[in-house]
């Protein structure tokens, strides 16, 4: 297997009753571990470059890293731009070899979000890649609150934009550090009733493991974005590596000791999204 689009992995997930993890990357160490975890679990994985990742590493470098990992992987790998806020960001990601872009117009009025997302979809499809959109703003732990997705607006958004996957706001929150959030399943069912698109949960770290598994197997939610949970695992393993020998200063040696803990953390996440 090699580099694939978002639709290539989400459509089978929708048909077969499982979900695919969108793992938020920050650098080479974690993205390499995520692919190793996916190979160990024999499942696809979506490598995601969000705004904080892009602030640290330029898109051309990220695109090359994702493509290198995908081309040498034994499982399908999606190179995904997460939370692209402008057409130019999405265009640059496409030019850099990403196979999927997510345009986030969720803070904008509905008409504007639909119009702008449709333009990104057209650009992505012309390049032969996928596009994810978002309807209903997903807030941040300790920051802006969420505005739940209205099912009628979701139906219109899906119909008029042509997106390949639709991110929704159903009680999920970005940057949540525990599994106590829980999702509004009644709202999820109402949205499922008006569209046949694969649905996406941002802020998946806050969703209880049992609910992740149940929704992956029994709903149209086919993609869960997981970031905070993995960043916490990386931070723990990095501190432990440093504390084992405070006199060490070689970053390559120190960072190498985060690999196996990150593979284990990612494998645990991936297992919850597999089919029954």
Secondary structure as GFF3:
##gff-version 3
##sequence-region A 1 276
A	DSSP	beta_strand	3	4	.	.	.	ID=ss1
A	DSSP	alpha_helix	6	16	.	.	.	ID=ss2
A	DSSP	beta_strand	20	25	.	.	.	ID=ss3
A	DSSP	alpha_helix	28	41	.	.	.	ID=ss4
A	DSSP	beta_strand	45	49	.	.	.	ID=ss5
A	DSSP	alpha_helix	51	56	.	.	.	ID=ss6
A	DSSP	alpha_helix	59	71	.	.	.	ID=ss7
A	DSSP	beta_strand	77	84	.	.	.	ID=ss8
A	DSSP	alpha_helix	87	95	.	.	.	ID=ss9
A	DSSP	beta_strand	100	103	.	.	.	ID=ss10
A	DSSP	alpha_helix	110	126	.	.	.	ID=ss11
A	DSSP	beta_strand	130	135	.	.	.	ID=ss12
A	DSSP	alpha_helix	151	161	.	.	.	ID=ss13
A	DSSP	beta_strand	165	168	.	.	.	ID=ss14
A	DSSP	alpha_helix	185	192	.	.	.	ID=ss15
A	DSSP	beta_strand	198	201	.	.	.	ID=ss16
A	DSSP	three_ten_helix	204	206	.	.	.	ID=ss17
A	DSSP	alpha_helix	209	218	.	.	.	ID=ss18
A	DSSP	beta_strand	221	226	.	.	.	ID=ss19
A	DSSP	alpha_helix	228	244	.	.	.	ID=ss20
A	DSSP	alpha_helix	251	256	.	.	.	ID=ss21
A	DSSP	alpha_helix	259	272	.	.	.	ID=ss22
###
